[in-house]
Amino acid sequence: MMHLDPNHPKPIYEQIILNIKKEVLQGILLPGEKLPSVRTLAKDLSINPNTISKAYKELENQEVIISVKGKGSFVRNIEPENTRSVQDEKKLKQQLREWLVEAHYLQVPLKTIYQWIDEEAQENLHGN
């Protein structure tokens, strides 16, 4: 079950997106696997169905899932070489810059930042 933090600065729908992407990367959710319906997931997480719907729409726009009318939403078969665009890279670099500014402001040593990145990669990406 995904963990959502109502006190986190990221909106709940973005946390849902990240959770689903993480589960896909870790092989918890497999290509072709059906996701819970909007209503079911909203009930399980005790949140508004519109929030789930917004997350699913964004995941569909990002080509992580595909929605089939009357059947549900499914994990897409993602080809790694086709998933990254120049726009995606710019967005990630911008997020990294913002994160580094925050880390610098909090006086986090660069060595610690590298350690965090390595730990998160090992935990969330199985070293990929």
GUKE-159374 format. One record per residue (C-alpha): residue number from 1; residue in one letter; x, z, y. Coordinates in nm, 3 decimals. Each point is the difference from the previous one (the first is absolute). Layout:
ATOM     i   aa        xx        zz        yy
ATOM   NUM    A         X         Z         Y
...
//
This chain:
ATOM     i   aa        xx        zz        yy
ATOM     1    M     0.000     0.000     0.000
ATOM     2    M     0.134    -0.089     0.341
ATOM     3    H     0.102     0.262     0.251
ATOM     4    L    -0.139    -0.030     0.352
ATOM     5    D     0.101     0.224     0.287
ATOM     6    P    -0.260     0.029     0.279
ATOM     7    N     0.270     0.151     0.224
ATOM     8    H     0.241    -0.290    -0.049
ATOM     9    P     0.054    -0.223     0.306
ATOM    10    K    -0.089    -0.308    -0.207
ATOM    11    P    -0.373    -0.071    -0.023
ATOM    12    I    -0.162     0.065    -0.338
ATOM    13    Y    -0.055    -0.370    -0.069
ATOM    14    E     0.374    -0.066     0.047
ATOM    15    Q     0.080     0.287    -0.237
ATOM    16    I    -0.230    -0.161    -0.258
ATOM    17    I     0.180    -0.333     0.045
ATOM    18    L     0.340     0.165    -0.050
ATOM    19    N    -0.122     0.192    -0.305
ATOM    20    I    -0.134    -0.314    -0.166
ATOM    21    K     0.316    -0.199     0.080
ATOM    22    K     0.211     0.283    -0.142
ATOM    23    E    -0.207     0.006    -0.321
ATOM    24    V     0.042    -0.377    -0.035
ATOM    25    L     0.378     0.026     0.050
ATOM    26    Q     0.024     0.282    -0.252
ATOM    27    G    -0.202    -0.190    -0.258
ATOM    28    I    -0.283     0.252     0.006
ATOM    29    L    -0.232    -0.277     0.116
ATOM    30    L     0.066    -0.324    -0.185
ATOM    31    P    -0.075    -0.361     0.098
ATOM    32    G    -0.360    -0.081    -0.084
ATOM    33    E    -0.101     0.365    -0.013
ATOM    34    K    -0.331     0.080     0.164
ATOM    35    L     0.006     0.251     0.285
ATOM    36    P    -0.271     0.262     0.034
ATOM    37    S    -0.303    -0.121     0.194
ATOM    38    V    -0.018     0.092     0.367
ATOM    39    R    -0.279     0.249    -0.069
ATOM    40    T     0.175     0.158    -0.297
ATOM    41    L     0.331     0.046     0.180
ATOM    42    A    -0.174     0.129     0.313
ATOM    43    K    -0.186     0.255    -0.211
ATOM    44    D     0.315     0.101    -0.192
ATOM    45    L     0.196     0.048     0.324
ATOM    46    S    -0.295     0.143     0.197
ATOM    47    I     0.042    -0.250     0.282
ATOM    48    N    -0.213    -0.262     0.170
ATOM    49    P    -0.045    -0.322    -0.202
ATOM    50    N     0.081    -0.200     0.315
ATOM    51    T     0.352     0.147    -0.013
ATOM    52    I     0.049    -0.126    -0.356
ATOM    53    S    -0.149    -0.336     0.092
ATOM    54    K     0.242    -0.032     0.294
ATOM    55    A     0.296     0.081    -0.227
ATOM    56    Y    -0.113    -0.249    -0.265
ATOM    57    K    -0.048    -0.274     0.263
ATOM    58    E     0.350     0.059     0.133
ATOM    59    L     0.145    -0.002    -0.353
ATOM    60    E    -0.178    -0.329    -0.058
ATOM    61    N     0.142    -0.141     0.326
ATOM    62    Q     0.346     0.109    -0.116
ATOM    63    E    -0.066    -0.172    -0.336
ATOM    64    V     0.047     0.321    -0.198
ATOM    65    I    -0.353    -0.018    -0.144
ATOM    66    I    -0.266    -0.262    -0.042
ATOM    67    S    -0.372     0.066     0.031
ATOM    68    V    -0.247    -0.191    -0.213
ATOM    69    K    -0.356     0.013     0.126
ATOM    70    G    -0.220     0.190    -0.241
ATOM    71    K     0.293     0.098    -0.223
ATOM    72    G     0.224     0.224     0.212
ATOM    73    S     0.357     0.016     0.126
ATOM    74    F     0.300    -0.068    -0.221
ATOM    75    V     0.377     0.033     0.032
ATOM    76    R     0.152    -0.342     0.064
ATOM    77    N     0.285    -0.139    -0.201
ATOM    78    I     0.274     0.030     0.259
ATOM    79    E     0.300    -0.229    -0.013
ATOM    80    P     0.285     0.190     0.171
ATOM    81    E     0.151    -0.308     0.163
ATOM    82    N    -0.332    -0.085     0.167
ATOM    83    T    -0.091     0.340     0.139
ATOM    84    R     0.230     0.028     0.301
ATOM    85    S    -0.041    -0.193     0.323
ATOM    86    V     0.198     0.001     0.324
ATOM    87    Q    -0.290     0.182     0.165
ATOM    88    D     0.007     0.266    -0.272
ATOM    89    E     0.374     0.047     0.047
ATOM    90    K    -0.041     0.039     0.377
ATOM    91    K    -0.273     0.258    -0.054
ATOM    92    L     0.214     0.196    -0.246
ATOM    93    K     0.303    -0.011     0.230
ATOM    94    Q    -0.212     0.128     0.288
ATOM    95    Q    -0.130     0.285    -0.214
ATOM    96    L     0.356     0.081    -0.106
ATOM    97    R     0.117     0.006     0.363
ATOM    98    E    -0.281     0.237     0.093
ATOM    99    W     0.078     0.223    -0.295
ATOM   100    L     0.372     0.006     0.088
ATOM   101    V    -0.078     0.095     0.360
ATOM   102    E    -0.208     0.292    -0.129
ATOM   103    A     0.273     0.103    -0.243
ATOM   104    H     0.262    -0.016     0.276
ATOM   105    Y    -0.223     0.204     0.232
ATOM   106    L    -0.030     0.263    -0.275
ATOM   107    Q     0.380    -0.013    -0.046
ATOM   108    V    -0.016    -0.107    -0.363
ATOM   109    P     0.350    -0.106    -0.110
ATOM   110    L     0.043    -0.361    -0.111
ATOM   111    K     0.128     0.121    -0.339
ATOM   112    T    -0.331     0.183    -0.052
ATOM   113    I    -0.197    -0.311     0.096
ATOM   114    Y     0.188    -0.204    -0.261
ATOM   115    Q    -0.065     0.272    -0.257
ATOM   116    W    -0.372    -0.002     0.080
ATOM   117    I    -0.018    -0.377    -0.031
ATOM   118    D     0.177     0.012    -0.337
ATOM   119    E    -0.225     0.281    -0.128
ATOM   120    E    -0.318    -0.176     0.112
ATOM   121    A     0.112    -0.329    -0.151
ATOM   122    Q     0.075     0.169    -0.332
ATOM   123    E    -0.329     0.190    -0.001
ATOM   124    N    -0.228    -0.273     0.129
ATOM   125    L     0.158    -0.325    -0.110
ATOM   126    H     0.165     0.098    -0.329
ATOM   127    G     0.333    -0.112     0.147
ATOM   128    N    -0.120    -0.356     0.069
//
